[in-house]
Structure formats: structure tokens, C-alpha cells
Amino acid sequence: MLKNNTFIIFTLAFISISAYSQNITEKGIATVELGRFTCRDGKPTDIEKNLEALKKAKLSAWSNFISTLPGDRASIYYSRENEFLVNIDEYISDYVILTNDCSKKERSFSITIRASINESKFINSLVSKNPSSPKIDLQGQGIVVLVVPRKTSEALSFDEKVTKQSLSQNNLSANEVMLIDDNSVSISESSSERKSVTTGGSKSIKATKRSYVIGDLNDASVQINSILNPLGMRTFTAARLESLAKRSGYNEFLKEVLDQYSGKSGEYGANISPQKQDDIVNMIIDVGQGRLNYFLLGTVDTSLPRVDPDTGAFKSDVLVNIQLFKIDDFFGAEPIASVGPEIMTAFGETDVLSEKAALKKAFSEATNSLILKL
């Protein structure tokens, strides 16, 4: 088999997500001086001042958005910042004016907007036009991915264990005095008691034990294909890997891996055990025969959606923790890039849409970050 044809296995456990652009909502605030102009009906008499304030508010919202970028993307953006600022209206798809205030006394006009930024378009432009992007021919190549989406189903916490100790000591002292004279004998006694108590102890508490619900595996390939097919990459399912590995004498592995990631089994805190990870690497080496060269492994954990007070939309957070390995016949899995632990946030009109948007964003950004790091 030709070693020039690098094959890809994608064993992706990911929620099915419809393909739509992800918009990020940010607030923008701006104030402009009116100069020789004044106010009328709550607005500057000079429309150019209104437009100037709106432009500055857009730039303010854009600045807030850029401040959330991870380090690798931020460095690329700032190297091309002028290019994006000139074309800022291509990325701000919509805006809503929240407040405006035209003050005759202060001779100023202030405005607050809520801008919708097309994050998908921005990321695509950032990565595709990046001169430092890897010049690798990805046609027909691949990467091994076992990325598991999870949602917390139970969190078992433990009360503090307290051990108390005390030490009590009693000390008694007595004195006797005898007085004798010619006519009588008298005896006087005195005693005193001292008591000391020493207390102390220790306390311990166990870490919270979490259980997870695993996402739908059947819809996983839809999302991964939509990201990787434009790059000319091929996919290979986990079931296919498991089936071929069984022919070589390996046992089934998917159920055990998912049980470990859900917290049902294993001793590594709802994580894959090093032994099971090594077993999968050996399968890739044996089944691939030198054609399976990469392995992407990790988890994507979603939070319960909540209402964002600023926008009124539903908001979901996703915790991403993914590593990319290079497969070597002798050294096994060598880590070459990683993303996380990192939290990503997305919005949606409903709780379901915000959760799906967050998952899509998490996987898309994690994949792009890994490519940039190669």
C-alpha cells in the first residue's frame, strides 16, 4: 500500500447541526462632539454627526468581538486589522439602536447599539487569506477523530469529612500547714485544680463526580463532512474501524470508550483511560498499515442554555478539550497540537438552537485552530 496516500479516519461523536451562519451579538457605545451644530428631535441637526456616531459604535462592538478571539487568531487578525476595519460592514450583518442621547448643554451625541456580527464569514476570511496557513495538500488526506459531545446529567458532590480530636488534662495540688503551740494544735489545708483542654482536627472533601449523556453518533458525519469536504478530505467511521479491527483479533471498543466518557465506568473521572487510548492507537497502526497517520481525540461539553440579559436571546457555553496526535508505528500517538480547555459561547432564538449553534461553533473553531497550529 502506498504511504503517499495518507488516509483519514473520522470517528466523530457530534450532534447534528444545520448549516447556517453563526452570528455573535455585541454592544457598541460611542459619543461625538457636535461642534457648531445643535440637537433637534433628540438627534443632531447635522446627519453626518449621526452617521459618525453610528460608525464609532460599530467599531466599539467590533472591538468587543475581537477581544474574545483566542491568541492564535488574534495575532493573525492584528496583522491584517486595517483590511477588516475598512470592510467592517461586510461582517456586521445588522444592528439595533438601544439608546441615543443628544445633549444641547454638553453639545454631544451618544449612541448605544446592539450589533450582529457574522462570525462564520469572519473566521473563513481570516483563515483562507492567512499567508501563514499551512501549504499542505489535503486532497485525499485525513485525520483520526474521536470527539465526544456530552451534557452533564448528574453531579454528585460530597460533604466535608471532619475529624475532631481533643485532649483534656487535670492537675491537682494540695498544701497542708500544721501550727503547734503550748495549748493547741491546728491544721490548715488548701488545694487547687487546673484543667487544660486542647482541640484540633482535620477535614477533607472529595471532588465532585459527574455523569454525562453522550450525543447522537448517527448524525456526526454530517457536521464533520461539511467542514472537511471542501478541503478534499475523506472520512472513515468508527464502526468501520471497529469492524476491521475485529478481523485482526481486537475486541469492540466504542461502547467501552463512550461508557468511560460518560462516567459510567473507569477510574479517570469521565475520561478515556490511557490503556484504552493506547489500544485504539494500536488498532489504527494495524488496520492502517502505514496509511492512518493522525488521531484527533477529545470532548465537547455543553452547558444548560440560559437567557442572556443583554440580548434576550438564549445563550449556551461549550467547554472544548481536544488534542491532535501524529501516529507513528514505533512511538505511537505523539501530540502535535491541542485546543483547550477553552469555553466557547453561541446564541440562538431558542434553547435548542443556541445549544446547536454552540456545538457547531466549538467544533468549527477547534478544527480551524488545530489547522493553524500545524
Buried (B, 14 or more C-beta within 10 A) or exposed (E): EEEEEBBBBBBBBBBBBEEEEBBBBBBBBBBBEBEEBEBEEEBBBBEEBBEBBBBBBBBBBBEBBBEEBBEBBEEBBEEBEEEBEEEBEEBBEEBEEBEBEBEEEEBBBBBBBBBBBBBBBBBBBBBEEBEEBEEEEBEEBBBBBBBBBBBBEEEEEEEEEEEEEEEEEEEEEEEEEEEEEEEEEEEEEEEEEEEEEEEEEEEEEEEEEBBBEBBEBEBBBBBBBBBBEEBEBBBBBBEEBBEBBEEEEBEEBBEBBBBBBBBBBBEBEBBBBEEBBEBBBBBBBBBBEBBBBBBBBBBBBBBEBEEBEEBEBBBBBBBBBBBBBBBEEEEBBEEEBBBBEBEBBBBBEEBEBBBBBBBBBBBBBBBBBBBBEE
